[in-house]
Amino acid sequence: MIVTSVQIANGFQVADAHGDEFLLNSRIANGRIRFSDRTETAINFAADDRAPTRFEVASKPTRSVTVLIDSVHRGSRWNDLAVSEVQVRYREAATTTGP
């Protein structure tokens, strides 16, 4: 596949009987997106950034996408890490056929 972007909805994107789960749970502050060839793209989030964030990739051929977490914004109640969604946008690599 050829990855064109990775979009991440950081934190627990819900309010419930416990309160605002986004603030109660830890979430990504800084990290990296790693591809199968071990190249990486840095990702950074502000502490109050609730909107899904898209990280553009310059048409990266890869077999895998891994999100690595380097630091977190600590939640006010629980010592865990929440990510609501990771969406990888890609296109299929062109295939070649024999003669």
C-alpha positions as CSV (number, residue, x, y, z in Angstrom):
1,M,0.0,0.0,0.0
2,I,1.0,3.6,-0.5
3,V,0.1,5.7,2.6
4,T,-0.8,9.3,1.9
5,S,-1.9,10.4,5.4
6,V,-2.6,9.2,9.0
7,Q,-5.4,10.9,10.9
8,I,-5.6,10.5,14.7
9,A,-8.4,11.4,17.1
10,N,-6.4,11.8,20.2
11,G,-7.8,11.1,23.7
12,F,-11.1,9.6,24.8
13,Q,-13.6,11.7,22.8
14,V,-16.7,11.3,25.1
15,A,-18.4,12.9,28.1
16,D,-20.3,10.5,30.4
17,A,-21.2,10.0,34.1
18,H,-17.5,10.3,35.1
19,G,-17.2,13.7,33.3
20,D,-15.1,14.8,30.4
21,E,-13.2,11.7,29.6
22,F,-10.8,13.6,27.3
23,L,-9.5,15.5,30.3
24,L,-9.7,12.5,32.8
25,N,-7.6,10.1,30.6
26,S,-4.0,10.7,29.4
27,R,-3.5,11.3,25.7
28,I,-0.6,11.6,23.2
29,A,1.6,14.6,23.5
30,N,4.5,13.5,21.2
31,G,5.1,10.4,19.2
32,R,6.1,9.0,15.9
33,I,4.5,7.1,13.0
34,R,6.8,4.3,11.9
35,F,6.6,2.6,8.5
36,S,7.9,-0.9,7.5
37,D,11.2,0.5,6.2
38,R,11.7,2.0,9.8
39,T,11.4,5.6,8.6
40,E,9.4,7.8,10.9
41,T,7.2,10.9,10.9
42,A,6.9,13.0,14.1
43,I,3.5,13.6,15.6
44,N,2.7,16.3,18.2
45,F,-0.6,17.3,19.9
46,A,-1.5,20.3,22.1
47,A,-2.9,19.3,25.5
48,D,-6.4,20.6,24.5
49,D,-6.4,19.5,20.9
50,R,-9.7,17.5,20.5
51,A,-10.1,17.7,16.7
52,P,-8.9,14.8,14.6
53,T,-5.4,15.7,13.3
54,R,-4.2,14.6,9.9
55,F,-0.5,14.0,9.3
56,E,0.4,14.1,5.6
57,V,2.8,11.6,4.3
58,A,4.5,12.0,0.9
59,S,3.1,8.9,-0.8
60,K,5.0,6.4,1.4
61,P,5.1,2.8,0.2
62,T,4.8,0.5,3.3
63,R,3.6,-2.9,4.6
64,S,2.8,-1.6,8.1
65,V,2.1,1.6,10.0
66,T,2.9,1.8,13.8
67,V,2.1,4.6,16.2
68,L,4.8,5.0,18.8
69,I,4.2,7.2,21.9
70,D,7.1,9.2,23.3
71,S,5.3,11.4,25.8
72,V,1.7,12.0,27.1
73,H,-0.5,14.8,28.4
74,R,-1.5,13.3,31.8
75,G,-5.1,12.8,32.6
76,S,-6.6,14.3,35.7
77,R,-8.0,11.0,37.0
78,W,-6.6,7.9,35.4
79,N,-3.1,6.9,34.5
80,D,-3.8,5.4,31.1
81,L,-3.6,6.5,27.5
82,A,-6.6,6.9,25.2
83,V,-6.8,7.3,21.5
84,S,-10.2,7.3,19.9
85,E,-9.3,6.6,16.3
86,V,-6.4,6.1,13.9
87,Q,-7.3,6.3,10.2
88,V,-4.7,5.4,7.6
89,R,-5.4,6.8,4.2
90,Y,-3.7,4.9,1.3
91,R,-3.9,3.7,-2.2
92,E,-3.0,0.4,-3.6
93,A,0.5,0.1,-5.1
94,A,0.6,-0.6,-8.8
95,T,1.1,-4.2,-9.6
96,T,3.3,-5.4,-12.4
97,T,2.6,-8.4,-14.5
98,G,5.1,-10.6,-16.3
99,P,5.8,-10.5,-20.1
